[in-house]
């Protein structure tokens, strides 16, 4: 059972995390994508559009989920 973890910050200091803090930092993985909100195109900084970013499915089951997401956003 993990009660906490001591992390060495430097030679003179350390930080102890509680079990709850560790669990919050590493939430359980699910097979869902939660979309919180959409923004208008004008609200996006143009510098963020210089380089394209892609989401990519991981595993065979994810292909179907991402296809559904893609089609719902058309």
Number of C-alpha atoms within 10 A of each C-alpha: 4 7 9 13 13 10 11 11 9 8 6 6 8 11 11 11 14 14 14 11 12 14 11 10 9 9 8 7 6 6 8 8 9 6 6 5 5 6 7 6 8 7 7 10 9 9 7 9 9 8 6 6 8 5 6 9 13 9 8 8 10 14 13 12 14 16 11 11 12 10 8 8 6 5
